[in-house]
């Protein structure tokens, strides 16, 4: 979402990447990478680009369909900040990288954000998306998309279902297999880390 909106707005305003680079203080190569979905801009870069384009940061992030700037600037600036951690798997399992990539304004009531790798949750969540995670030990309802630790340190993004003899983790994409975790394994080396309270599409990819 961000990649497409950035390019669409820039072109609609008749700006080249070089011109936007001068206005925003962001390098031409960085803007190119953002528009191609190859890199994720930091919160500082998002605000600099939004200000240079005279649009709200919420619109650029896909959180609003209105380009107008509310008040002096986007309301996102008044929210708290959260850490954006390394990639989490929407596939077969991937260790969460605890290194903080950057911090950004809190978009909802999340505790941290994660970059997704894989398409097992497509179209709900696509490869390269940012997921907003609220820490809690149980889902709010069966079928909620959750971040789950499996096999010790690996983590996956799946729909969570309680079963009498364990837990079922289901993919949104029918091309991926579901994961059943029996009660003993669940209590010994698995954990529900938190629930997904929102997503931000940062790449141009519309399909796996």
Backbone as a ProteinNet text record, in pm:
[ID]
protein_1_A
[PRIMARY]
XXXXXXXXXXXXXXXXXXXXXXXXXXXXXXXXXXXXXXXXXXXXXXXXXXXXXXXXXXXXXXXXXXXXXXXXXXXXXXXXXXXXXXXXXXXXXXXXXXXXXXXXXXXXXXXXXXXXXXXXXXXXXXXXXXXXXXXXXXXXXXXXXXXXXXXXXXXXXXXXXXXXXXXXXXXXXXXXXXXXXXXXXXXXXXXXXXXXXXXXXXXXXXXX
[TERTIARY]
82.7	0	86.4	185	268.6	344.5	400.3	479.2	396.8	276.8	191.6	143.8	103.2	53.6	163.5	282.9	394	418.4	424.2	448.8	331.1	208.1	89.8	80.1	102	92.3	204.1	324.3	437	410.2	364.1	337	218.7	115.2	-1.1	36.1	136.7	181	289.2	320.1	414.9	558.3	593	728.3	810.5	934.2	1027.4	1081.4	1148.4	1208.6	1317.4	1389	1494.3	1433.5	1321.7	1255.9	1202.5	1142.6	1092.5	1208	1320.1	1438	1483.4	1485	1524.9	1426.4	1297.4	1194.5	1191.9	1219.5	1203.6	1333.3	1446.1	1572.7	1601.8	1518	1539	1611.4	1705.9	1782.6	1696.5	1737.9	1669.1	1664.3	1775.4	1780.9	1686	1671.4	1578.6	1434.2	1400.6	1264.5	1234.5	1330.1	1313.8	1286.2	1362.8	1345.5	1209.4	1163.5	1032	921.3	931.5	827.4	824	937	942.8	915.1	891.9	864.3	986	1105.9	1229.3	1277.2	1233	1270.9	1150.1	1152.5	1046	1096.6	1029.7	1077.7	1059.5	1149.9	1135.4	1025.5	984.3	880.7	926.3	1055.3	1108.8	1094.4	1126.5	1115.9	970.6	879.6	736.9	687.9	721.1	675.3	739.6	866.7	935.2	872.8	840.8	778.6	637.6	560.8	423.6	423.2	516.6	523.5	561	656.7	699.9	588.4	504.5	394.4	265.9	269.1	153.8	32.2	58.2	-48.8	-28.2	-128.6	-114.9	-33.3	40.5	115.4	19.4	-98.5	-199	-235.5	-250.4	-284.5	-170.2	-50.6	66.2	80.4	46.4	57.2	-63.5	-165.2	-284.3	-383.3	-369	-459.2	-578.4	-575.9	-684.4	-695	-817	-837.3	-840.6	-813.8	-811.2	-666.9	-633.4	-497.9	-476.2	-584.1	-572.3	-497.3	-427.3	-349	-435.1	-468.7	-551	-472.1	-523.6	-455.3	-322.1	-222.4	-89.4	-22.6	-48	14.3	-65.7	-17.6	-94.5	-110.9	-228.6	-256	-165.6	-105.9	-16.1	99	141.4	255.7	228.7	102.5	71.9	64.6	72.3	63.1	198.3	195.5	320	395.6	517.3	596.3	607.5	632.7	653.3	777.6	834.2	949.3	902.3	974.3	951.3	1063.1	1025.1	1122.8	1143.3	1240.2	1270.4	1157.5	1179.5	1073	1014.2	883.5	812.9	753.3	740.5	698.3	547.7	499	363.5	382.7	443.7	478.2	506.7	628.2	660.4	730.2	756.4	822.4	953.9	974.7	1095.6	1123.2	1248.2	1283.6	1265.4	1199.1	1183.6	1319.3	1356.3	1480	1452.3	1516.7	1491.2	1552.1	1641.7	1700.5	1590.8	1595	1497.9	1541	1454.2	1485.9	1478	1371.5	1351.8	1228.7	1198.5	1074.1	983.9	854.3	758.6	638.6	557.2	440.2	345.3	289.3	191.7	66.6	22.8	-89.5	-221.9	-217.5	-337.5	-295.6	-353.2	-315.2	-218	-124.1	-28.8	88.4	160.1	278.9	407.2	403.2	517.2	467.7	551.4	519.3	622.4	580.5	669.3	655.2	765.4	762.8	737.4	644	603.6	682.2	719	783.8	702.9	656.3	577.6	433.7	360	224.1	120	145.6	47.3	-79.5	-71.4	-189	-246.8	-200.6	-254.8	-397.1	-492.9	-475	-487.5	-511.4	-524.7	-396.2	-284.7	-152.9	-61.3	10.1	98.5	244.3	329.4	473.5	517.9	591.6	639.6	550.1	431.4	341.1	395.8	345.6	375.8	254	272.1	160.6	176.8	65.3	63.5	18.1	100.9	76.3	54.9	-54.7	-79.5	-50.6	35.1	71	-47.2	-79.5	-178	-169.5	-202.1	-180.3	-289.1	-403.9	-514.3	-577.9	-632.4	-701	-832.9	-885.7	-1015.6	-1129.6	-1103.2	-1205	-1136.3	-1201.9	-1148.8	-1138.6	-1026.7	-1005.9	-933.2	-898.3	-825.4	-682.3	-630.1	-492.6	-398.1	-306.9	-219.8	-74.6	14.3	156.2	185.3	231.2	248.7	392.2	448.9	582.3	567.5	640.2	638.2	781.6	799.7	933.5	1039.2	1002.5	1099.8	1109.1	1186.2	1209.6	1143.6	1095.7	1034	896.2	855.5	724.6	652.8	521.2	439.9	319.3	265.1	142.6	32.9	-68.4	-173.6	-304.4	-415.4	-543.2	-544.8	-584.3	-571.5	-707.4	-708.4	-831.2	-801.7	-880.9	-872.2	-934.6	-873	-926.9	-922	-1010.1	-1012.7	-878.5	-803.1	-675.1	-553.7	-574.2	-461.2	-502.1	-420.2	-441	-424.6	-511.8	-499.8	-462.7	-355.9	-313.2	-340.4	-429.4	-474.2	-419.9	-381.8	-338.6	-460.1	-452.7	-559.6	-547	-424.3	-396.2	-413.9	-506.7	-532.2	-414.2	-314.1	-197.4	-102.8	-128.5	-43.9	-116.8	-40.6	-98.7	-124.6	-227.4	-253.4	-155.1	-145.1	-54.6	-135.4	-130.7	-194.5	-87.1	-108.5	-14.8	-89.6	-45.6	-116.3	-94.8	-177	-178	-43.1	24.9	153.3	257.7	265	363.3	332.8	203.3	165.7	214.6	198.6	238.9	389	460.1	603	691.1	658.3	749.8	679.5	552.6	479.4	415.9	376.6	319.7	247.9	134.5	69.1	131.8	203.1	272.7	177	86.5	-6.4	-100.6	-190.2	-290	-261.6	-296.1	-277.3	-395.6	-367.4	-473.7	-478.8	-390	-391.2	-274.8	-284.4	-175.5	-156.4	-35.9	-4.8	66.2	11.4	73.1	177.6	303	413.1	473.3	436.6	496.8	394.4	444.2	356.6	294.2	331.9	285.5	137.7	61.9	-81.5	-116.8	-20.2	-48.8	81.2	66.8	187.5	273.8
-120.1	0	125.5	133.3	253.3	274.6	166.8	180.3	240	187.3	234.4	376.4	406	541.4	645.2	610.7	704.9	738.5	637.8	662.2	734.2	692.8	754.8	903.2	936.6	1075.8	1158.7	1103.7	1177.4	1209.9	1108.8	1130.2	1224.2	1213.2	1301	1447.1	1470.4	1606.6	1652.7	1566.9	1605.1	1614.9	1536.2	1540.8	1421.4	1444.9	1335.2	1287.2	1172.8	1124.8	1221.5	1278.5	1374.7	1496.9	1545.7	1662.1	1629	1511	1471.3	1452.1	1403.1	1386	1520.8	1624.2	1757.9	1814.2	1792.9	1846.8	1775.9	1646.7	1566.4	1543.3	1556.7	1524.9	1375.6	1297.9	1153.5	1130.4	1039.7	1018.5	960.4	988	936.3	783.8	720.8	574.5	516.1	584.8	537.2	547.1	659.1	676.5	569.3	540.7	434.9	300.8	270.3	143.6	136.3	249.5	251.6	226.3	291.2	278.4	138.8	71.4	-64.1	-170.6	-126.4	-221.1	-299.3	-249.3	-319.2	-284	-168.4	-125.4	-66.3	-73	-15.4	114.9	227	353.6	359.6	425.7	448.9	552.1	566.4	664.7	805.5	833.5	966.3	990.2	888	900.7	916	841.5	851.7	994.3	1052.6	1188.1	1291.1	1270.4	1363.1	1359.1	1240.8	1226.4	1283.5	1254.1	1305.4	1458.3	1515.3	1661	1721.9	1659.3	1710.8	1701.6	1598.7	1579.1	1650.4	1708.9	1779.2	1686.7	1567.3	1471.2	1420.1	1351.7	1297.3	1169.1	1145.1	1019.9	901.5	921.2	814.2	768.5	863.5	827.1	749.6	794.4	729.2	585.8	563.8	430.7	342.3	399.6	321.3	312	399.6	398.7	490.8	570.8	664.1	679.8	705.9	730.6	879.7	959.8	1104.7	1153.8	1227.7	1280.6	1404.1	1468.3	1596.9	1582.6	1687.8	1690.6	1747.5	1669.1	1720.7	1813.1	1932.2	2026.6	2067.9	2080.8	2119.3	2004.2	1881.7	1764.6	1642	1524.9	1402.6	1369.1	1316.7	1277.1	1164.5	1093.2	983.9	1034.2	1157.7	1211	1219.2	1227.9	1246.7	1114.4	1001	872	830.5	730.7	676.7	603.7	558.4	486.7	339.4	255.9	113.8	70	-44.1	-101.5	-186	-176.6	-263.9	-367.5	-493.7	-600.8	-667.5	-761.2	-833.4	-924	-999.7	-1071.1	-1186.7	-1207.7	-1323.2	-1399	-1530.6	-1612.8	-1623.3	-1602.9	-1642.7	-1760.4	-1865.2	-1983.3	-2097.4	-2150.6	-2270.8	-2245	-2123	-2094.6	-2023.5	-1916.9	-1836.6	-1770.1	-1775.1	-1715	-1564.3	-1509.5	-1364.7	-1302	-1206.2	-1133	-1024.2	-1037	-942.9	-805.9	-796.5	-666.2	-568.6	-450.8	-347.8	-282.1	-289.7	-227.5	-75.9	-28.5	113.5	128	249.3	275.1	359.4	347.8	425.8	458.6	556.1	590.6	472	456.5	350.4	380.2	281.8	301.8	262.9	163.5	123.2	101.4	-0.2	-28.1	-145.3	-149.4	-259.4	-235.3	-345	-336.8	-336	-398.3	-394.4	-430.2	-403.8	-435.1	-532.9	-609.3	-708.1	-705.7	-728.2	-742.8	-889.8	-915.8	-1052.7	-1106.1	-1232.4	-1300.8	-1425.2	-1436.2	-1551.9	-1514.3	-1608.3	-1579.1	-1678.6	-1746.2	-1842	-1773.4	-1644.5	-1571.3	-1478.7	-1494.1	-1414.6	-1460.2	-1370	-1225.7	-1138.4	-1199.7	-1121.4	-1046.4	-1115.6	-1056.8	-1106.4	-1014.2	-1052.2	-1040.7	-1103.8	-1096.1	-949.6	-908.7	-771.1	-678	-724.3	-640.1	-618	-514.5	-486.7	-528.9	-615	-653.8	-588	-542	-475.5	-578.3	-603.9	-712.8	-658.7	-704.5	-672.8	-797.4	-783.9	-898.6	-943	-1071.8	-1130.8	-1282.8	-1356.4	-1501.6	-1583.5	-1522.6	-1594.5	-1506.6	-1568.8	-1488.3	-1435.5	-1333.4	-1278.3	-1367.1	-1446.1	-1535.8	-1641.4	-1754.9	-1860.1	-1811.5	-1837.1	-1794.9	-1662.6	-1600.6	-1473.8	-1497.6	-1405.6	-1416.9	-1380.2	-1473	-1457.5	-1484.5	-1430.9	-1461.5	-1570	-1684.6	-1801	-1850.9	-1875.8	-1937	-2087.9	-2149.9	-2295.6	-2346.9	-2473	-2536	-2456.3	-2405	-2332.5	-2186.1	-2151.5	-2011.1	-1963.9	-2056.9	-2015.7	-1955.7	-1866.7	-1803.3	-1803.3	-1817.2	-1815.4	-1725.6	-1680.8	-1601.1	-1690.8	-1721.5	-1812.9	-1778.8	-1830.5	-1822.5	-1929.5	-1889.2	-1974.2	-2035.2	-2169	-2238.8	-2333.7	-2323.3	-2419.2	-2550.5	-2662.1	-2794.8	-2870.2	-2968	-3040.2	-3102.7	-3145.2	-3212.8	-3130.7	-3001	-2918.2	-2789.8	-2745.7	-2618.8	-2641.6	-2581.5	-2585	-2446	-2440.6	-2315.5	-2326.1	-2239.6	-2249.2	-2133.8	-2167.3	-2066.8	-2011.2	-1884.3	-1824.5	-1867.4	-1894.4	-1935.6	-2086.9	-2136.1	-2280.1	-2360.9	-2294.9	-2366.5	-2409.4	-2363.6	-2397.1	-2491.3	-2584.3	-2680.4	-2616.5	-2668.4	-2626.3	-2696.1	-2644.3	-2702.3	-2740.6	-2869.5	-2911.8	-2933	-2876.4	-2889.9	-2955.8	-3075.2	-3144.3	-3073.4	-3109.8	-3038.5	-3043.2	-3159.8	-3172.6	-3080.9	-3085.4	-3001.6	-2854.2	-2818.7	-2679.2	-2624.3	-2703.1	-2656.1	-2662.2	-2742.5	-2760.9	-2663.3	-2639.6	-2553.6	-2459.7	-2427.2	-2333.5	-2224.2	-2114.8	-2001.8	-1907.8	-1857	-1750.2	-1618.9	-1553.9	-1429.9	-1312.4	-1306.9	-1194.9	-1207.6	-1111.6	-1111.5	-995.8	-1016.3	-912.1	-816.2	-688.8	-587.9	-497.2	-521.4	-441.7	-477.6	-438.9	-461	-335.7	-317.8	-208.2	-269.3	-250.8	-304.9	-206.6	-251.3	-162.4	-190.1	-300.4	-332.8	-320.1	-331.5	-326.4	-460.5	-565.4	-698.3	-713.6	-758.5	-780.4	-927.1	-1015.1	-1158.2	-1231.6	-1358.4	-1435	-1457.9
0	0	0	91.5	98.6	-31.7	-87.1	-209	-322.8	-342.3	-451.1	-427	-303.3	-274.7	-289.1	-246.4	-258.5	-404.9	-489.6	-631.7	-697.3	-663.5	-723.8	-689.1	-561.7	-518.3	-579.9	-580	-638.4	-785.8	-859.1	-1001.8	-1023.1	-936.9	-950.2	-926.2	-843	-814.3	-912.3	-1010.8	-1114.8	-1067.1	-965.7	-910.7	-958	-991.6	-1017	-882.7	-883.5	-759.2	-711.9	-806.2	-769.1	-698.8	-750.7	-690.1	-551.6	-538	-406.3	-308.8	-358.7	-273.1	-218	-302.1	-255.6	-154.6	-176.7	-87.7	47.8	45.9	168.2	244.2	174.9	238.5	238.7	170.4	155.9	23.6	20	-101.8	-213.6	-337.8	-456	-452.4	-414.9	-414.1	-309.5	-196	-92.4	-141.7	-204.8	-257.4	-361.3	-447.6	-548.6	-479.3	-375.5	-303.4	-234.8	-177.2	-113.1	-215.5	-330.2	-432.3	-494.1	-496.8	-551.8	-445.8	-320.7	-213.8	-169.1	-201.5	-165.1	-24.2	23.7	158.3	227.9	360	441.3	503.2	479.5	534.8	685.6	752.1	895.5	918.4	1043.3	1074.1	1038.6	1057.6	1023.1	872.7	792.6	647.9	603.9	666.2	633.3	653.6	767.3	797.4	704.6	670.7	580.1	440.7	393.7	262.1	261.4	367.1	376	378.9	454.3	463	328.4	259.4	129.1	25.9	36.8	-58	-14.1	107.3	163.1	176.8	227.7	257.4	398.8	452.2	587.1	584.6	692.2	705.3	709.6	767.1	772.3	631.2	539.2	401.2	336.5	357.6	298.7	350	475.9	536.2	505.6	438.9	407.3	521	620.7	736.3	717.7	612.6	583.5	432.1	385.5	243.3	211	311.5	292.2	288.4	182.5	170.7	257.2	299.6	368.7	499.3	533.4	656.5	768.4	872.6	981.6	1072.5	1096.1	1184.6	1125.6	1210.8	1166.1	1092.1	1139.8	1076.8	1112	1071	1091	1238.6	1271.6	1409.8	1454.9	1360.2	1396.4	1482.7	1460.2	1534.1	1684.1	1724.9	1866.2	1940.7	1869.6	1935.5	1991.1	2080.1	2131.1	2021.3	2051.9	1953.5	1991.6	1891.6	1914.8	1840.1	1882.3	1814.5	1696.9	1586.3	1471.8	1472	1494.2	1504.1	1369.4	1364.7	1242.2	1199.5	1094.3	1024.9	1105.7	1085.4	1140.2	1022.8	1036.5	924.4	911.8	788.2	751.5	657.8	712	635.3	729.5	726.2	801.4	934.8	966.4	1093.7	1072.8	1145.4	1131.2	1264.5	1307	1434.7	1428.9	1529.8	1537.5	1565.5	1484.4	1508	1611.2	1724.5	1832.8	1807	1708	1677.2	1634.6	1689.7	1653.9	1523.3	1421.2	1293.6	1304.5	1369.7	1393.7	1481.8	1523	1596	1507.1	1530.9	1453.1	1540.5	1500.3	1580.6	1594.9	1712.5	1736.7	1654.8	1576.8	1486.9	1550.3	1639.1	1713.6	1857.5	1922	2061	2066.5	1967.5	1962.7	2056.7	2087.8	2171.5	2089.5	1971.7	1880	1741	1640.2	1501.8	1447	1345.6	1285	1133.3	1063.8	918.4	886	794	761.1	641.6	650.5	539.4	505.5	382.3	341.6	311.3	251.4	206.3	255.9	367.8	417.5	466.6	498.1	546	439.3	314.3	205.1	174.1	144	119.4	244.5	358.4	481.7	513.3	501.6	524.3	413.5	347.8	237.2	278.3	200.5	221.3	219	320.4	327.8	407.3	446	525.4	666	729.2	869.3	950.2	1051.1	1137.6	1273.8	1329.1	1458.1	1561.2	1661.2	1755.8	1896.8	1959.4	2100.1	2183.2	2281.3	2364.4	2450.8	2446.7	2535.9	2523.6	2632.1	2634.6	2566.4	2537.7	2475	2367.8	2260.9	2159.6	2212.9	2148.9	2187.4	2138.9	2034.1	1978.5	1892.9	1873.8	1790.1	1645.6	1582.9	1445.1	1432.6	1544	1538.4	1490.1	1409.3	1363.1	1476.2	1506.3	1622.5	1586	1667.1	1658	1760.4	1713.8	1800.2	1794.5	1912.3	1919.1	1911.2	1820.6	1805.9	1802.4	1839	1831.6	1906.8	2021.9	2102.7	2068	1961.8	1929.7	1800.8	1717.5	1591.6	1616.7	1528.4	1543.2	1409.3	1414.5	1293.4	1314.7	1203.8	1203.1	1147.5	1229.2	1187.2	1258.9	1205.3	1274.9	1384.6	1503.7	1622.3	1658.7	1674.4	1713.4	1830.1	1937	2046.9	2003.6	2041.5	2020.5	2152.9	2174.6	2303.6	2339.2	2239.1	2265.4	2222.5	2198.3	2160.7	2092.2	1998.4	1927.9	1778.3	1698.6	1552.4	1503.1	1424.1	1362.6	1213.1	1163.6	1025.3	941.2	818.3	722.6	649.3	609.6	528.1	382.5	341.2	204.5	193.5	109.8	100.2	47	-7.5	-57.2	55	175.2	289.3	384.1	444.4	538.2	673.6	742.2	878.4	972.7	1093.9	1193.7	1317.5	1353.8	1479.1	1584.6	1702.6	1813.9	1929.4	1970.1	2078.3	2211.7	2308.7	2437.3	2506.8	2503.7	2572	2508.4	2373.5	2305.3	2324.9	2326.3	2343.8	2477.1	2581.6	2715.5	2737.3	2657.5	2681.2	2602.1	2474.6	2397.1	2300.5	2328.4	2244	2329.7	2264.8	2339.5	2243.5	2286.2	2210.6	2255.8	2165.7	2199.6	2201.6	2103.6	2097.6	1978.9	1966.1	1858.9	1764.2	1638	1536.1	1541.7	1562.9	1572.6	1449.8	1353.7	1231.7	1142.2	1016.4	920.7	835.7	787.1	695.1	575.8	454.6	333.5	284.7	285.6	252	115.1	51	-77.4	-188.8	-312.9	-430	-461.6	-389.5	-423.9	-391.5	-491.1	-473.6	-469.6	-494.8	-492.3	-459.9	-413	-379.3	-501.8
[MASK]
++++++++++++++++++++++++++++++++++++++++++++++++++++++++++++++++++++++++++++++++++++++++++++++++++++++++++++++++++++++++++++++++++++++++++++++++++++++++++++++++++++++++++++++++++++++++++++++++++++++++++++++++

